[in-house]
Amino acid sequence: MQVQLTAIELVDYQARYRAGSGGIIRYARETCQGDTLTPYLAAQIEPYTSNATSVTLQDLRRIWQWPPVHTLRYPTQHNKQWFAENPTTPIRNTP
């Protein structure tokens, strides 16, 4: 399944009764005015795609990277003894 956004309508309820357009702004793809949706969406997501300092976004980029740069392993039956004997060891030092 693929979901594809073709249009967005924004309603400014305060301007709805003041503006001649009824306070509705429409962004759409392939209209007689051209594609107004793509530049609008690009402007909306730009703070998230260009932000290199956000720790959260850096973590998401690392997690979503394909192929993964790390391998995630869960403790095996043999490792349970190690965990029992090392309950205060930081997780980064696990076998």
N, CA, C and O atoms as CSV, one atom per row, in Angstrom:
chain,resi,resn,atom,element,x,y,z
A,1,MET,N,N,0.841,-1.166,0.000
A,1,MET,CA,C,0.000,0.000,0.000
A,1,MET,C,C,0.884,1.225,0.000
A,1,MET,O,O,1.927,1.248,0.653
A,2,GLN,N,N,0.474,2.232,-0.723
A,2,GLN,CA,C,1.192,3.503,-0.758
A,2,GLN,C,C,0.186,4.623,-0.545
A,2,GLN,O,O,-0.857,4.677,-1.198
A,3,VAL,N,N,0.515,5.506,0.370
A,3,VAL,CA,C,-0.306,6.680,0.620
A,3,VAL,C,C,0.428,7.869,0.031
A,3,VAL,O,O,1.599,8.096,0.334
A,4,GLN,N,N,-0.251,8.621,-0.801
A,4,GLN,CA,C,0.385,9.761,-1.447
A,4,GLN,C,C,-0.471,10.998,-1.218
A,4,GLN,O,O,-1.659,11.024,-1.541
A,5,LEU,N,N,0.150,12.008,-0.660
A,5,LEU,CA,C,-0.535,13.261,-0.370
A,5,LEU,C,C,-0.698,14.048,-1.661
A,5,LEU,O,O,0.279,14.277,-2.374
A,6,THR,N,N,-1.920,14.463,-1.967
A,6,THR,CA,C,-2.166,15.210,-3.199
A,6,THR,C,C,-2.588,16.652,-2.946
A,6,THR,O,O,-2.444,17.506,-3.821
A,7,ALA,N,N,-3.110,16.926,-1.749
A,7,ALA,CA,C,-3.546,18.290,-1.455
A,7,ALA,C,C,-3.685,18.480,0.049
A,7,ALA,O,O,-3.911,17.533,0.802
A,8,ILE,N,N,-3.540,19.745,0.462
A,8,ILE,CA,C,-3.755,20.143,1.855
A,8,ILE,C,C,-4.578,21.419,1.832
A,8,ILE,O,O,-4.311,22.334,1.053
A,9,GLU,N,N,-5.569,21.468,2.686
A,9,GLU,CA,C,-6.335,22.697,2.871
A,9,GLU,C,C,-6.160,23.156,4.306
A,9,GLU,O,O,-6.432,22.409,5.247
A,10,LEU,N,N,-5.706,24.383,4.466
A,10,LEU,CA,C,-5.558,24.980,5.792
A,10,LEU,C,C,-6.689,25.981,5.985
A,10,LEU,O,O,-6.980,26.783,5.097
A,11,VAL,N,N,-7.315,25.927,7.136
A,11,VAL,CA,C,-8.425,26.832,7.419
A,11,VAL,C,C,-8.049,27.717,8.601
A,11,VAL,O,O,-7.799,27.229,9.703
A,12,ASP,N,N,-8.013,29.016,8.357
A,12,ASP,CA,C,-7.796,29.991,9.422
A,12,ASP,C,C,-9.180,30.451,9.862
A,12,ASP,O,O,-9.818,31.264,9.193
A,13,TYR,N,N,-9.634,29.926,10.990
A,13,TYR,CA,C,-11.006,30.185,11.411
A,13,TYR,C,C,-11.253,31.639,11.797
A,13,TYR,O,O,-12.392,32.099,11.723
A,14,GLN,N,N,-10.231,32.371,12.204
A,14,GLN,CA,C,-10.419,33.794,12.497
A,14,GLN,C,C,-10.561,34.584,11.203
A,14,GLN,O,O,-11.378,35.500,11.113
A,15,ALA,N,N,-9.757,34.223,10.196
A,15,ALA,CA,C,-9.821,34.939,8.920
A,15,ALA,C,C,-10.980,34.462,8.065
A,15,ALA,O,O,-11.288,35.064,7.036
A,16,ARG,N,N,-11.612,33.401,8.480
A,16,ARG,CA,C,-12.682,32.810,7.678
A,16,ARG,C,C,-13.778,33.813,7.336
A,16,ARG,O,O,-14.340,33.781,6.242
A,17,TYR,N,N,-14.072,34.687,8.264
A,17,TYR,CA,C,-15.150,35.641,8.038
A,17,TYR,C,C,-14.645,37.013,7.612
A,17,TYR,O,O,-15.439,37.861,7.206
A,18,ARG,N,N,-13.327,37.246,7.697
A,18,ARG,CA,C,-12.758,38.535,7.304
A,18,ARG,C,C,-12.225,38.510,5.886
A,18,ARG,O,O,-12.357,39.496,5.161
A,19,ALA,N,N,-11.628,37.410,5.478
A,19,ALA,CA,C,-10.955,37.337,4.180
A,19,ALA,C,C,-11.940,36.919,3.096
A,19,ALA,O,O,-12.904,36.198,3.354
A,20,GLY,N,N,-11.683,37.379,1.900
A,20,GLY,CA,C,-12.532,37.023,0.769
A,20,GLY,C,C,-12.440,35.556,0.398
A,20,GLY,O,O,-13.359,35.001,-0.204
A,21,SER,N,N,-11.321,34.925,0.761
A,21,SER,CA,C,-11.140,33.510,0.422
A,21,SER,C,C,-11.786,32.589,1.441
A,21,SER,O,O,-11.736,31.367,1.301
A,22,GLY,N,N,-12.388,33.169,2.461
A,22,GLY,CA,C,-12.987,32.347,3.502
A,22,GLY,C,C,-11.966,31.774,4.462
A,22,GLY,O,O,-12.287,30.876,5.240
A,23,GLY,N,N,-10.724,32.282,4.422
A,23,GLY,CA,C,-9.683,31.808,5.319
A,23,GLY,C,C,-9.126,30.458,4.942
A,23,GLY,O,O,-8.452,29.824,5.753
A,24,ILE,N,N,-9.387,29.999,3.730
A,24,ILE,CA,C,-8.915,28.687,3.294
A,24,ILE,C,C,-7.749,28.870,2.327
A,24,ILE,O,O,-7.834,29.613,1.349
A,25,ILE,N,N,-6.671,28.178,2.628
A,25,ILE,CA,C,-5.512,28.154,1.729
A,25,ILE,C,C,-5.348,26.710,1.286
A,25,ILE,O,O,-5.319,25.798,2.112
A,26,ARG,N,N,-5.241,26.506,-0.024
A,26,ARG,CA,C,-5.131,25.153,-0.571
A,26,ARG,C,C,-3.792,24.995,-1.281
A,26,ARG,O,O,-3.409,25.821,-2.109
A,27,TYR,N,N,-3.094,23.926,-0.942
A,27,TYR,CA,C,-1.862,23.543,-1.606
A,27,TYR,C,C,-2.138,22.212,-2.304
A,27,TYR,O,O,-2.650,21.277,-1.689
A,28,ALA,N,N,-1.797,22.135,-3.586
A,28,ALA,CA,C,-2.093,20.912,-4.331
A,28,ALA,C,C,-1.011,20.645,-5.366
A,28,ALA,O,O,-0.241,21.529,-5.741
A,29,ARG,N,N,-0.982,19.397,-5.812
A,29,ARG,CA,C,-0.079,18.999,-6.889
A,29,ARG,C,C,-0.842,19.071,-8.203
A,29,ARG,O,O,-2.045,18.816,-8.251
A,30,GLU,N,N,-0.135,19.418,-9.260
A,30,GLU,CA,C,-0.679,19.401,-10.619
A,30,GLU,C,C,-1.965,20.210,-10.745
A,30,GLU,O,O,-3.005,19.678,-11.133
A,31,THR,N,N,-1.891,21.474,-10.422
A,31,THR,CA,C,-3.023,22.371,-10.626
A,31,THR,C,C,-2.676,23.331,-11.751
A,31,THR,O,O,-1.563,23.295,-12.276
A,32,CYS,N,N,-3.609,24.180,-12.122
A,32,CYS,CA,C,-3.328,25.151,-13.188
A,32,CYS,C,C,-2.284,26.177,-12.734
A,32,CYS,O,O,-1.641,26.805,-13.574
A,33,GLN,N,N,-2.104,26.357,-11.414
A,33,GLN,CA,C,-1.071,27.238,-10.887
A,33,GLN,C,C,0.256,26.510,-10.745
A,33,GLN,O,O,1.247,27.118,-10.340
A,34,GLY,N,N,0.298,25.233,-11.065
A,34,GLY,CA,C,1.508,24.448,-10.878
A,34,GLY,C,C,1.444,23.686,-9.562
A,34,GLY,O,O,0.406,23.643,-8.902
A,35,ASP,N,N,2.549,23.098,-9.200
A,35,ASP,CA,C,2.629,22.315,-7.971
A,35,ASP,C,C,2.912,23.261,-6.808
A,35,ASP,O,O,4.025,23.769,-6.675
A,36,THR,N,N,1.923,23.494,-5.982
A,36,THR,CA,C,2.110,24.348,-4.801
A,36,THR,C,C,2.330,23.513,-3.543
A,36,THR,O,O,2.781,24.034,-2.523
A,37,LEU,N,N,2.012,22.215,-3.611
A,37,LEU,CA,C,2.130,21.357,-2.439
A,37,LEU,C,C,3.578,21.002,-2.110
A,37,LEU,O,O,3.968,21.036,-0.943
A,38,THR,N,N,4.376,20.664,-3.115
A,38,THR,CA,C,5.760,20.254,-2.876
A,38,THR,C,C,6.581,21.334,-2.182
A,38,THR,O,O,7.252,21.034,-1.195
A,39,PRO,N,N,6.556,22.595,-2.662
A,39,PRO,CA,C,7.321,23.622,-1.937
A,39,PRO,C,C,6.790,23.882,-0.524
A,39,PRO,O,O,7.568,24.166,0.386
A,40,TYR,N,N,5.479,23.787,-0.340
A,40,TYR,CA,C,4.910,23.983,0.996
A,40,TYR,C,C,5.400,22.894,1.947
A,40,TYR,O,O,5.834,23.192,3.059
A,41,LEU,N,N,5.332,21.636,1.517
A,41,LEU,CA,C,5.784,20.535,2.361
A,41,LEU,C,C,7.283,20.626,2.633
A,41,LEU,O,O,7.723,20.353,3.750
A,42,ALA,N,N,8.070,21.004,1.633
A,42,ALA,CA,C,9.518,21.149,1.813
A,42,ALA,C,C,9.822,22.192,2.884
A,42,ALA,O,O,10.716,21.999,3.708
A,43,ALA,N,N,9.082,23.292,2.871
A,43,ALA,CA,C,9.291,24.338,3.874
A,43,ALA,C,C,8.887,23.856,5.268
A,43,ALA,O,O,9.505,24.243,6.260
A,44,GLN,N,N,7.855,23.014,5.349
A,44,GLN,CA,C,7.395,22.520,6.639
A,44,GLN,C,C,8.370,21.520,7.256
A,44,GLN,O,O,8.559,21.524,8.473
A,45,ILE,N,N,8.993,20.665,6.447
A,45,ILE,CA,C,9.881,19.634,6.994
A,45,ILE,C,C,11.339,20.073,7.058
A,45,ILE,O,O,12.161,19.381,7.659
A,46,GLU,N,N,11.674,21.205,6.451
A,46,GLU,CA,C,13.067,21.671,6.405
A,46,GLU,C,C,13.717,21.783,7.776
A,46,GLU,O,O,14.874,21.384,7.911
A,47,PRO,N,N,13.042,22.306,8.810
A,47,PRO,CA,C,13.697,22.375,10.124
A,47,PRO,C,C,14.089,21.004,10.673
A,47,PRO,O,O,15.023,20.903,11.469
A,48,TYR,N,N,13.396,19.965,10.262
A,48,TYR,CA,C,13.681,18.629,10.767
A,48,TYR,C,C,14.749,17.912,9.941
A,48,TYR,O,O,15.540,17.137,10.479
A,49,THR,N,N,14.768,18.171,8.648
A,49,THR,CA,C,15.737,17.481,7.795
A,49,THR,C,C,17.106,18.141,7.811
A,49,THR,O,O,18.112,17.478,7.557
A,50,SER,N,N,17.161,19.421,8.100
A,50,SER,CA,C,18.445,20.122,8.070
A,50,SER,C,C,19.064,20.310,9.454
A,50,SER,O,O,20.202,20.766,9.567
A,51,ASN,N,N,18.333,19.968,10.492
A,51,ASN,CA,C,18.821,20.175,11.863
A,51,ASN,C,C,19.842,19.091,12.206
A,51,ASN,O,O,19.472,17.943,12.453
A,52,ALA,N,N,21.116,19.450,12.223
A,52,ALA,CA,C,22.185,18.490,12.511
A,52,ALA,C,C,22.531,18.455,13.997
A,52,ALA,O,O,23.338,17.626,14.417
A,53,THR,N,N,21.939,19.335,14.799
A,53,THR,CA,C,22.302,19.401,16.213
A,53,THR,C,C,21.313,18.690,17.129
A,53,THR,O,O,21.611,18.486,18.306
A,54,SER,N,N,20.151,18.309,16.622
A,54,SER,CA,C,19.144,17.662,17.443
A,54,SER,C,C,19.586,16.237,17.791
A,54,SER,O,O,19.789,15.407,16.906
A,55,VAL,N,N,19.729,15.973,19.070
A,55,VAL,CA,C,20.134,14.644,19.526
A,55,VAL,C,C,19.078,13.612,19.126
A,55,VAL,O,O,19.414,12.508,18.698
A,56,THR,N,N,17.822,13.971,19.264
A,56,THR,CA,C,16.742,13.056,18.913
A,56,THR,C,C,16.782,12.702,17.431
A,56,THR,O,O,16.669,11.531,17.070
A,57,LEU,N,N,16.940,13.705,16.572
A,57,LEU,CA,C,16.984,13.434,15.137
A,57,LEU,C,C,18.246,12.668,14.746
A,57,LEU,O,O,18.202,11.835,13.840
A,58,GLN,N,N,19.364,12.935,15.413
A,58,GLN,CA,C,20.579,12.164,15.144
A,58,GLN,C,C,20.365,10.698,15.493
A,58,GLN,O,O,20.796,9.816,14.750
A,59,ASP,N,N,19.705,10.431,16.613
A,59,ASP,CA,C,19.427,9.054,17.005
A,59,ASP,C,C,18.485,8.373,16.011
A,59,ASP,O,O,18.687,7.212,15.655
A,60,LEU,N,N,17.458,9.094,15.568
A,60,LEU,CA,C,16.551,8.511,14.583
A,60,LEU,C,C,17.263,8.202,13.272
A,60,LEU,O,O,17.035,7.151,12.673
A,61,ARG,N,N,18.125,9.115,12.822
A,61,ARG,CA,C,18.880,8.855,11.593
A,61,ARG,C,C,19.764,7.626,11.750
A,61,ARG,O,O,19.883,6.824,10.823
A,62,ARG,N,N,20.379,7.473,12.907
A,62,ARG,CA,C,21.231,6.314,13.160
A,62,ARG,C,C,20.400,5.035,13.194
A,62,ARG,O,O,20.801,4.021,12.623
A,63,ILE,N,N,19.258,5.075,13.850
A,63,ILE,CA,C,18.405,3.893,13.967
A,63,ILE,C,C,17.859,3.481,12.602
A,63,ILE,O,O,17.799,2.291,12.292
A,64,TRP,N,N,17.462,4.458,11.785
A,64,TRP,CA,C,16.838,4.160,10.496
A,64,TRP,C,C,17.844,3.892,9.385
A,64,TRP,O,O,17.453,3.541,8.272
A,65,GLN,N,N,19.125,4.052,9.670
A,65,GLN,CA,C,20.134,3.871,8.637
A,65,GLN,C,C,20.085,2.437,8.101
A,65,GLN,O,O,19.989,1.477,8.866
A,66,TRP,N,N,20.153,2.310,6.766
A,66,TRP,CA,C,20.135,0.987,6.146
A,66,TRP,C,C,21.253,0.875,5.147
A,66,TRP,O,O,21.398,1.762,4.306
A,67,PRO,N,N,22.036,-0.145,5.192
A,67,PRO,CA,C,21.996,-1.222,6.164
A,67,PRO,C,C,22.474,-0.724,7.527
A,67,PRO,O,O,23.211,0.259,7.608
A,68,PRO,N,N,22.061,-1.390,8.579
A,68,PRO,CA,C,22.426,-0.925,9.925
A,68,PRO,C,C,23.929,-0.962,10.139
A,68,PRO,O,O,24.623,-1.842,9.630
A,69,VAL,N,N,24.421,0.010,10.903
A,69,VAL,CA,C,25.852,0.088,11.174
A,69,VAL,C,C,26.222,-0.649,12.457
A,69,VAL,O,O,27.398,-0.728,12.810
A,70,HIS,N,N,25.246,-1.176,13.141
A,70,HIS,CA,C,25.505,-1.919,14.360
A,70,HIS,C,C,24.622,-3.162,14.365
A,70,HIS,O,O,23.605,-3.224,13.676
A,71,THR,N,N,25.019,-4.115,15.130
A,71,THR,CA,C,24.191,-5.306,15.283
A,71,THR,C,C,23.685,-5.344,16.714
A,71,THR,O,O,24.432,-5.095,17.661
A,72,LEU,N,N,22.451,-5.649,16.852
A,72,LEU,CA,C,21.822,-5.717,18.161
A,72,LEU,C,C,21.729,-7.179,18.554
A,72,LEU,O,O,21.182,-8.001,17.819
A,73,ARG,N,N,22.267,-7.489,19.711
A,73,ARG,CA,C,22.231,-8.868,20.195
A,73,ARG,C,C,21.535,-8.891,21.540
A,73,ARG,O,O,21.694,-7.985,22.357
A,74,TYR,N,N,20.781,-9.915,21.750
A,74,TYR,CA,C,20.128,-10.115,23.036
A,74,TYR,C,C,20.900,-11.166,23.827
A,74,TYR,O,O,21.552,-12.023,23.230
A,75,PRO,N,N,20.843,-11.121,25.131
A,75,PRO,CA,C,21.583,-12.096,25.938
A,75,PRO,C,C,21.133,-13.521,25.634
A,75,PRO,O,O,19.942,-13.806,25.510
A,76,THR,N,N,22.096,-14.384,25.521
A,76,THR,CA,C,21.797,-15.797,25.325
A,76,THR,C,C,21.634,-16.454,26.689
A,76,THR,O,O,21.818,-15.820,27.728
A,77,GLN,N,N,21.297,-17.695,26.666
A,77,GLN,CA,C,21.150,-18.453,27.912
A,77,GLN,C,C,22.472,-18.470,28.674
A,77,GLN,O,O,22.474,-18.444,29.905
A,78,HIS,N,N,23.595,-18.514,27.959
A,78,HIS,CA,C,24.913,-18.553,28.583
A,78,HIS,C,C,25.256,-17.230,29.274
A,78,HIS,O,O,25.990,-17.210,30.261
A,79,ASN,N,N,24.717,-16.128,28.745
A,79,ASN,CA,C,25.028,-14.820,29.309
A,79,ASN,C,C,24.243,-14.516,30.583
A,79,ASN,O,O,24.586,-13.581,31.308
A,80,LYS,N,N,23.228,-15.267,30.859
A,80,LYS,CA,C,22.416,-14.985,32.054
A,80,LYS,C,C,23.259,-15.045,33.322
A,80,LYS,O,O,23.040,-14.267,34.251
A,81,GLN,N,N,24.197,-15.940,33.365
A,81,GLN,CA,C,25.070,-16.044,34.533
A,81,GLN,C,C,25.905,-14.777,34.685
A,81,GLN,O,O,26.084,-14.274,35.794
A,82,TRP,N,N,26.418,-14.263,33.560
A,82,TRP,CA,C,27.217,-13.037,33.601
A,82,TRP,C,C,26.385,-11.886,34.163
A,82,TRP,O,O,26.872,-11.126,35.000
A,83,PHE,N,N,25.135,-11.748,33.713
A,83,PHE,CA,C,24.264,-10.684,34.196
A,83,PHE,C,C,23.974,-10.859,35.688
A,83,PHE,O,O,23.905,-9.876,36.426
A,84,ALA,N,N,23.809,-12.085,36.124
A,84,ALA,CA,C,23.555,-12.338,37.546
A,84,ALA,C,C,24.749,-11.933,38.392
A,84,ALA,O,O,24.585,-11.474,39.523
A,85,GLU,N,N,25.949,-12.098,37.850
A,85,GLU,CA,C,27.165,-11.783,38.604
A,85,GLU,C,C,27.597,-10.323,38.453
A,85,GLU,O,O,28.452,-9.863,39.210
A,86,ASN,N,N,27.036,-9.593,37.508
A,86,ASN,CA,C,27.431,-8.199,37.232
A,86,ASN,C,C,26.210,-7.283,37.157
A,86,ASN,O,O,25.979,-6.665,36.118
A,87,PRO,N,N,25.427,-7.181,38.224
A,87,PRO,CA,C,24.191,-6.397,38.132
A,87,PRO,C,C,24.382,-4.893,38.012
A,87,PRO,O,O,23.459,-4.197,37.586
A,88,THR,N,N,25.553,-4.366,38.374
A,88,THR,CA,C,25.751,-2.910,38.325
A,88,THR,C,C,26.660,-2.470,37.174
A,88,THR,O,O,26.982,-1.288,37.059
A,89,THR,N,N,27.069,-3.398,36.336
A,89,THR,CA,C,27.934,-3.063,35.197
A,89,THR,C,C,27.132,-2.289,34.154
A,89,THR,O,O,26.007,-2.677,33.838
A,90,PRO,N,N,27.691,-1.192,33.606
A,90,PRO,CA,C,26.976,-0.448,32.566
A,90,PRO,C,C,26.666,-1.345,31.359
A,90,PRO,O,O,27.424,-2.259,31.034
A,91,ILE,N,N,25.556,-1.064,30.719
A,91,ILE,CA,C,25.083,-1.894,29.610
A,91,ILE,C,C,26.098,-1.927,28.459
A,91,ILE,O,O,26.179,-2.924,27.741
A,92,ARG,N,N,26.878,-0.839,28.277
A,92,ARG,CA,C,27.860,-0.807,27.188
A,92,ARG,C,C,28.981,-1.823,27.398
A,92,ARG,O,O,29.705,-2.139,26.454
A,93,ASN,N,N,29.138,-2.345,28.628
A,93,ASN,CA,C,30.193,-3.314,28.917
A,93,ASN,C,C,29.676,-4.755,28.931
A,93,ASN,O,O,30.368,-5.657,29.403
A,94,THR,N,N,28.481,-4.968,28.423
A,94,THR,CA,C,27.945,-6.330,28.406
A,94,THR,C,C,28.670,-7.160,27.360
A,94,THR,O,O,29.172,-6.609,26.380
A,95,PRO,N,N,28.737,-8.468,27.545
A,95,PRO,CA,C,29.447,-9.325,26.580
A,95,PRO,C,C,28.673,-9.481,25.279
A,95,PRO,O,O,29.131,-10.168,24.367
